[in-house]
Amino acid sequence: MVDLKDGQSDIPLASISCMTYNHVSFVRQCLESLLMQKTNFPFEILIHDDASTDGTKEIVEEYVSRYPDLIFPIFQKENQYSKGVRGIMSRFNYPRCRGRYIAICEGDDYWTDPLKLQKHVDFLEAHDEYILTYHDFRIVDDQGNIIDENPLPAAHKKDASRKDLILGNRLTMTLTLCFRNVIKDFPLEKYKVTNGDTFLISMLGNYGKGKWMGDEIEKACYRSHSGGVWSMLGNKAKIPAQINTYYWLYRYYLRLGNIGYALSWYIKILYVKLTRKAGMLGAKK
């Protein structure tokens, strides 16, 4: 666990951002997967717990007591998400990240490669033109049983240009991401969306390219369960959430004067609406 070389600076080179909410059955596995990372640089783990009521907070406190110089928590007294607060990582965790790089793992997901963080950072340290790295994942259920070994379409298993990232042309799951800590202030538009990850990756695309590392890093595990924020949304609710995200990306780039990017996101809105309408008409036949 946390295999660091002697004589290193206390300033972390990488920050791991983790959000928890009622993850009592999963958070130990998540934290152990972060603590097993073997690096030749210091890193930190920043946890934001959104007022869990199931014992998650107590488990996090246990780990904080064991690793007080490594794990830094925020324990909300009131659930921020239920109060309509969006962009929780952007509001509460990213501003605390001291690392040059940020990796993400939510409390119900987990990593499997003990060298994952080292591999990400090594690549980004050597390639200034890349803003982020990402890799493959599998979907597991509550018990860790594999639901889908290969959910990522082959078309997304490759590098991404700046434009690919800006326009959402790569499916990059956050638990596989590592990116440069370059965004210090997020726009108001980001706090109006459900899919904050899509917005984040689009913003990062303005700073560089994306590197696919699927052949070098073992698959991370994305947990699909009834308590997940995205899982709790039915298919009918997911489409409006997707349109909402696309709309605010359209508004964001329009405000910046990037008309081409704005129009591309507007076309995505029309495509989703037309596809949904066609599906509804087909269902009525």
N, C-alpha and C positions, 0 to 999 in steps of 0.2 A: 504494500500500500504506500502511495505517495513517496516514491523512490526518488529523492532529490540528492544531488551531489553536495558535498560539504563546501562551505564557504560561499554559498550563493547569496545574492541580494534578497532581502525580504519583499521587495517589490515584485508582484506577480507579473509574469510575461503573458499569462492567459487567465481569463476569468470565465468560470462556468456559471451560467444563469439558470436557475431552477425555480419553477413555480409549483407550489403544492396547494391542494384543496381536497380534503377528505380522501387522501391516498393511503390510508392506514395499512391496506393490504399490499401496497406496492412500494412505498417510499424507502424501505430498507434496501430492497434490491436496487433501486435507483441510486441511492447514496453509496452503496458498496461498489457499484460499477464506476462511479466517479472517483472514489477513493483508491481503486485498484490501478488508476492511471500511473504509468511509469514514465517519468519525464526527467530531463536534465536541466529543467528550469522550474522555478516556483509558480504555482497557480493558486487560485482562490475559488471557493464555491459560495455563491451568493444565493440565498434561498428567500423567496417571498411566499409566506403562507397566508392565504386569504381567509383567515378566521375559521380554520378547520374545526369540526365538532366531533370527530370520530376517533381521536387519539393520534392523528398525524403530528400535531404540534408537539406532543410529548416525545414522540420518536425523534423528531428533529432536534428538540432540546437535548436529548440524550447524546446525539452525535455532536452537537455543538460543545457539550461538556467534555467530550473526548478529544475534539479537534478545535479548540477555541481560536487557534491562530490560522485556521484553514477555512472554517465554515462560518459565514456571517449571515444571520437571519434577520428578517423583518416579520413580526407576527402582528397581523392586523387584528384589531378588536372587533371590527365589523366587516362583513363580507363586501368587498369593493365591487365585485362583478354584479351582485344583486342590486347594488345601488346605481348601476348603469355606467360604472367606470370601465372604460376600454383601454387597451394598450397598457396593461398592467406592467409588463416587463419594461416597456419604454419609460414608464413613469417612475417605477420603484427600483428596478434592478440595474438597467443599463447606466444610469447616472452614477451608480456606485462602483461600476467596473473599473478597476485600476489597470487591468491588463491591456496590452497592445492588441490582443485578440480576444474574441468572445465566442464561446461555444454554448450550446443550449441543450438541456435535457430536462424535460418536465418530470414531475414526481411520480407519474405512473408509467413512464418509459424507462429504458435502461440501455447502456452501451455494453458491448461484448468484447471489444478489442482493447487490451490494456495499454496498447501503444497508439490508440486513436488520437489523442491530443498531441502527442509528440509528432506524429506523421503530418497532421494538419499544419502545425506551427513550422515544422522544418520546411515544408513546401512554400508557405507564405513568406517566410524569412528569406528564401532564395529567389522569389519571383515577385517583384514589386508590381508588375502589371496585373496581378490577380488580386481581387478584393475578397474572394471567398473560396472555400473548398467544400465539397459535399460528396456523399457516397450513398451506398445502397442501404435498404432496410427491409425488415419483414414485419408482418402484423401478427400479434399474439393476442390471446384472450386473457381473461382474469387469472387463469391458472398458469399462464405462460405457454400454453399449447399453441402451435403454429396454425394460424388461420390461413395465411397467404404468404408463401415463401418468396414470391416474386410479384409484388403489387406494382412495382415501378415499370411502366412501359419502356421498351428498349429504346425508343426515340429520345428518351430523357437521360439515358445513360451515356452522356458525353459532355464535353466541355461546353461552356456557355459564353457567348460574346457579351459585350456590354448591352447591346440591344436585346439579346435573348433575356437577360436578367430584368432589364427595365420593363419589357413588355410581357413578362410572365411566361416565357416560352420554355421554361424548364420547371419540372416538378422537383423542388428541393425541400425535402422535409426538414424541419428545424432541428430534430434530434441528430441529424447528420451534418449540420452546418458548423463551420468555423469561419469567422469573418473579422476583418480589421475593425478596430474600435474607432471609427472615423466620424460617426454621426453623434453629435453632442446635443443637438436640439431637433426634436421631431415636430413636423407641422401639425396644425390643428386637424387637418384632414385625416391623419392617421388615427386619431382618437375617435373617429366616427364609424370605424369599420369593425366587423367581427373577425375577418381574416387579416389580422395585423401582420402575419408572416409574409403574405403576398406583398403588402405595402413595403415592408422592410427590405425585402429582396429587390424590389423595383428601385428603391432609393439607393441601395448599395451598388446597383448596376451603373450608376452615374460615376462611380469611382474606379471601376475596373471589371475584369472578366471573372468567370467562374471556372474552377478546375474540378473535373470529375475524378474521384479517387476510389471508385468502386472496386478496382482490382487490387488495391493496396490496404484497404481498411475493412475489417469484418463488419457484417451487417449489424446495425443497431436494431432494437426491438421497439416497435410502436404498439402501444397497448390499446386495443379496442374494447371498451367496456361501457356499461350503462351510465356510469357516473362522469364520463368524459364530456367536456363542454361541447365539442363538435359532434360526438356520438349522440348526445341528447337531442340534437336538432334532427328532425325527420327530413326526409328527402325534399319535401315541399318547402321546408324552412331553409334548407341549405341553398337553394337556388336564389331566393331573394337576398340572402346574405352575400352570395357571390356577386350578384348584380350591384349590391350596395358598395362592395369593395371596389369593383370596377368603376363605379360612378365617381367615388371620391378620388381615385387615381386619375380619372379624367379631369376632375376639377383641379387637382393638385398641379398637373402638368399644364393645364390651361392657365392657371394663375402664374406659373413660372414663365409662360410664353413659349413653351415647347409644344407647338401646335401639332406637329407630327405625332408625338407620343400621346398627346391628348386624344387625337382622333382615333388612334389605334385602340385605345382603351374604350372609346365610345363604340367603335365597331364591335368589340367583344361583347358589350352590353346588348347590342342589337342581335348578335349571333345567339347569345344565350336565350334571349326572349323569343326569337323566331324558332329556335330548336325546341323550346318548351311548348310553344304554341302548336308546333307540328306534332309533338308527342301527344298533346291533349286531344288534338283532332283525330289522330290515329287511334287513340284509345276509345273514342266514341263510335268508331266504325264497327 
